[in-house]
Amino acid sequence: MLKKLLGLICIIIIAFVFALGFSPVANSVSASAAKQTDKFDDLESFAQVLGLIKSNYVENVDESVVMQGAIKGMLQELDPHSSYFTASQYKSFMTDMKGEFGGLGMTVGMQSGALTVIAPIEDTPAHRAGIRAGDYIIKIDDSSTANMSTDEAVSLMRGKPRTSVTLTLVRKGEANPLILKIMRDIIKIKAVKYKMLPDNIGYVRLTSFQENSAAEIASALKDLEKQKSQGTMLDLRNNPGGSLVEAVNVVSLFVPAGRTAVITKNRSGEQQPLMTRNLSHKDTEHPLVILVDGGSASASEIVAGAMQDYKRAIVVGTTTFGKASVQTLFDLSTGGAIKLTTARYYTPKNRSIQGVGIMPDVSVPKGQIVYNVSNPNTRKERDLDGHLVGEDERAQANVAGETGEAETDIQLQTAIQLIKGMSIYGGGAANASKENKGYQQ
């Protein structure tokens, strides 16, 4: 790490050398000084390579581009989530956090060295085009994504609305690559959607952790309580994460104030518990089920992990993505920034989920419930042609359309049955109160 820090210092120094018109290779005094100690060997090599590029490369070199490339490469050597932003890229990134930008509408990251879709965002061009979590993006237009950073890929996929981009995807189970031409659009992320399901079960869908996500969930919970909600379902499927602060705030909605929401540890092993807050609205009593899948990452895993540790909720679905690292933004004097992994995070019980993910309490694979209407044993009144439509049936049909075919979603239906059971026999609130006492810090 010392060498990498010294390398960054060297980059700055060499930039001034270039500005003055000197070649680092010719500067024998600097080279001689570097040889006096082993810790400067890498710096000397860097200066020599840069000088050779300057003197011998087949085309004139833009020194600024070379320097930025060196910084990008240094950060890429660390981990898939550390990266460099130019001033324009940084501005775009900060816009993302506010929930509106121009592009396709999906979150991507590096997995096994390949650019991978973590999750498409609902009601966006990527979602409508059929892009799935786990798809590998091997080309963006004519550019191969091999050796391309996540931020470079995002920059290529961004663009003006009503312009197109062609993605070449590799999908598990498909023999040939998929080629999709997708029209860009203004992506306005509505992070929270909610609805009252039959049997007075509140359904809250969170698509990403952005500014004010917890406040929007609180507003949804208030409205559902007014409608006499008997329990809540928090859907974090295909939620790739976002703000660490908002993750703590979401935990704070369901767990009393002053409890550990998540623990961060830096490279020295120093622990910092992030505590739940005393928000204006809390729901620590109603039965709670959280839905997760392989597209649930980072902040989603913080929430699901805390709810498991406190036994405040039952987690249903499939194993989550497994990203348990914290990135910190550092502003640069040029207007750009670096995003640097500065800590790992752990659940309140000190569980590490990096590379492993959150294992659901009730494992339910994705799938649809299919009724065989030709079988008399599964046929129902609603399957008969011309049947008289009931009022509750009409209401269920409306709910199904707004919550993603709720009636046939096997994970969602499992969650509904669990909430019904907790409502009848108790659970959730009593366990949460007991467990909360054990993790005060």
Buried (B, 14 or more C-beta within 10 A) or exposed (E): EEBEEBBBEBBEEBBEBBEEEBBBBEBEEBBEEBEEEEEBEBBBEBBBBBBEEBEEEEEEBEBEEBBBEBBBEBBBEEEBBBBBBBEEBBEBBEEBBEBEBBBBBBBBBBBEEEBBBBBBBBBBBBBBBEBBBBBBBBBBEEEEBEEBBBBBBBBBBBBEEEEEBEBBBBBEEEEEEBEBEBEBBEBEBEBBBBBBBEEBBBBBBBBBBBBBBBBBBBBBBEEBBEEEBBBBBBBBBBBBBBBBBBBBBBBBBBBBEEBBBBBBBEEEEEBEBBBBBEBEBBBBEBBBBBBBBBBBBBBBBBBBBBBBBBBBBBBBBBBBBBBBBBBEEEEBEEEBBBBBBBBBBBBBBEBBBEEEBBBBBBEBEEEEEEEEEEEEEEEEEBEEEEEEEEEEEEEBBEBBEBBBEBBBBBBBBBBBEBBBBBBEEEBBBEBBBEBBEEBEE
